[in-house]
Amino acid sequence: MRPHVNWLIRACYPALPWVLGAGLMAAATAPVGAPPLSKGVATSPVDQEPISPIPVPPAANPRVLALGENLFADARLSGDGAHSCASCHDTHTNGADGRVRSSVLTGSDPPYNTPTVFNVALSYRLGWEGQFRTLEEQAESSLESPDIMGARIDELLVRIRNDADRAQQFRLAFGRHPNRADLLDALATYERSLVTPDSPFDRWLRGDTAALSAEEQSGYETFKSLGCVSCHQGVNIGANLKQRLGVFHRLSPHRPEVLRVPSLRNVAVTSPYFHDGSAATLQEAVRRMAKSQLNQTLTDGQIDRIVAFLRTLTGRYQGKPLRPATP
């Protein structure tokens, strides 16, 4: 199964580098209680693993990229002019905001924890419910949502056109006056650049067998043997299929029951966890997920090994390793 699936990845990936088509992977056969592995010893050829390393992002027009970065941090893109996309998706706090659930403009109870924007371009669908197919579609919805940015794009364009410097940025990037399509294109172009390659696990996948400790490799084998990898696989280690939450036991009182599987990239530095932010630590999240989704009651040793592996998924942004956000 695994060689066949990886053939599929290799066949599809060059043509569609930012779309995942791996499907479900078969769980590995290593026993759950296997002893720690020897340091530097790979358990199987890395080209047969159900997870792929993060590639170099696609080339982008530098003027469009710079414009998108400026717009992402521009509070004038909100209806009240008080907050920006970066207010919730702050690259200085690992692409999220660290809150259980972010406040919303309308004052209603916010439904979801804010997911990180890092590696978002590697997801096959966007949003906790996977309702958006493209970054442009998701950006448009967020800008015009009364709960999120509370803006009308036609009004935003008037503000931008009245700013000589920003309007000039649009002309240099696109050769024309600001319009809806170019605004969304600039934001999406910037988001595509927010990848975090070169995690220890990526280095291990690329052949550096010493990149993982014995405990971390054992955690990866436990992760596979339990079946976690059946949903968390591919280049984004998730974010490529939807799944029912609470297959065996209820995980959360908050609906909906079917959600897009989140990416596990940088999971060690993007707490709290789950769509409702109800798990404060990785240990708690692993324990609850195993019970809910796999009907498994894990030992402390199994949890520790899996968490050790999950910590190896923390990558680098602009060449610097991500760190837990400080309160």
Buried (B, 14 or more C-beta within 10 A) or exposed (E): EBEEBBEEBEEBBEEEBBBBBBEBBBBBEBEEEEEBBEEBEBBEEBBEBBBBBBBEBEEBBEBBBBBBBBBBBBBBBBBEEEBBBBBBBBBEBBBBBBBBBBBBBEEEEBBBBBBBBBBBBBBBBBBBBBEBEEBBBBBBBBBBBEBBBBBEBEEBBEBBBEBEEBBEBBEEBBEEEBBBEBBBBBBBBBBBBBBBBBBBBBBBBEEBBEBBBBBBBBBBBBBBBBBBBBBBBBBBBBBBBBBEBEEEEEBBEBEEEEBBBBBBBBBBBBBBBBBBBBBEEBBBBBBBBBBBBBEBEBEEEBBBBBBBBBBBBBBBBEEEEBEEBEE
